[in-house]
Each structure stands twice: as structure tokens, then as C-alpha cells.
């Protein structure tokens, strides 16, 4: 036997008109509605709690990732600081190497342009945006800075090479007197001491005591050392960069072909061998296969 569901009536009366409105209400649907209204805040609270837990977990994971990234940044920054210190040290070294002897520097300024250009090897390149980006380009400022430091390092190496070559040229430039004595014959036109005719003298004749040491006028390698016709005993030095010096009429030779010599090193001794009228040194300077007046390079 099916039980009849209970119903309740709700009557609303208008006091002014006396009209009545009656509503019939079922019990279980009403109870269900009330339960739903009571349960909804609870469900909303549970959802908010679960959402908060998920957000906290995400924040914790993000924090851990940021800690790892921060440690990586610190390590990278430390490496960049080391590179900067290295570059600064290199700059200081360049400052020390850039300074050359004033006399040699003055002589270098008088060298032919082609000789100086050969020594310098061209000017170092400049830093361009393409060098910094490396084509695709880094995505972070740290990457850009790292590439920039790399470009600076490359340029610094180029500058260092230029400075070192300039220093080598300064040391190779024949800028000191090969022997202490008296200048008896200059470069250029003169009267030949044997024939009395006017001729061209390709170097300097420096009168000095027999056996006095003759010095290399710049860093070089001995190209040849031995008898050479009217020059008598002669030493020829190759200073590189297209510079060659010759020392004639030596009484004795103190070096051998292929030997490296430094400026101021003894290469022989004053004599009167070959076509000579007395003890003296004949000294010549050649630049790129052409005779040059040695007086333009000699320090006073």
C-alpha cells in the first residue's frame, strides 16, 4: 500500500482587501532544498581549501625553481667577474707594454709608412651588434653581457697583439750608434777618398779606435757574417719588418749567421779590411730594399 505524501498549506491574507492566497508545499522537496542551501557553503569552502593547497604547492615549486635559477645566476656572475678582472689585468699589462724607449719611439716615427703598417698588422676590429648577438641572439641580459665580454676579450687580444708587435718594432728599429767615434763621411754625395771623384756614399763612415766593439743597433737575426769584397769583413742584420743594417770593414766578427742578437750586443770589432783608408766602421740602413740615411733614425 503506497503512503500518501504529506502536504502543507501556506495561506497569505491581504489585510486591506481580505483576499487570501493559498500555497501547497510538499515536505521532502522542502527538506531537500533546505539541505542543499546548507550544504552549498560547505562545498564552496572545501573547493576553496583544495584550490589553496594547489596554489601553495605551485608557489613552493616556483620558489624552488627560482632558488636554483638564482644560484645559477650567482655562479654566472662570479664567472663574469673573474673575466672582468682578467680583462682589467690585461689592460694594465697593455699599459706597461705600450711604453717604449723615447729614443726608439722617436726613431719609429721616422720609419716609412709601409714598414710601420707591416709591423702593426692593421687596426683591430670594432665591436658590432652582430658580434654581440651571435646570429640568433641570447634571450637574457646575462647572455648578452657574456657575449659582450667575449667580444671585448677578442678585441683585447687583437690590441695586445698590436701592442706587442709595436714593441717588437721599437726594439728592432736601428736607433743607437753602432760605435762611439767621429763621423768622417755622411750619407749621400761625397768625394771618393781613392779616386778623388764625386760619388754616392750609401752609409755612414764612423772613425774609431782599432778593435773597438761594434754594437747591433736593434734586435735582429744575423743574415750573414764574413768577407764581402770591398766591404771587407761584414755583418748583415735582418731586423724584420723590412729593415736591414750592414756593418763593414770589421777587424773581427763576433757573431754567426742565423744567430739572434739584441740591441747593444757586440757583433764585431772596428777594423780596416776591404776598401778602407783606416780604422773605421761603414754603417748602412736599408728599408724595404731601399737605402735610407741612418742619421734619420740614430738617437743623438
Buried (B, 14 or more C-beta within 10 A) or exposed (E): EEEEEEEEEEEEEEEEEEEEEEEEEEEEEEEEEEEEEEEEEEEEEEEEEEEEEEEEEEEEEEEEEEEEEEEEEEEBEEEBEEBEEEBEEBEEEBEEEEEBBEBBBBBBEEBBEEBBEBBBEEEBEEEEEEBBEEEEEBEEEBBBBBBBBBBBBBBBEBBBEBBEBBBBBBBBBBBBBBBEBEEBBBBEEEEEBEEEEEEEBBBBBBBBEEEBBBBBBBBBBBBBBEEBEEBBBBBBBBBBBBBBBBBBBBBEBBBEEEBEBEBEBEBBBBBBBBBBEEBBBBBBBBBEEEBBBBEEBBEE
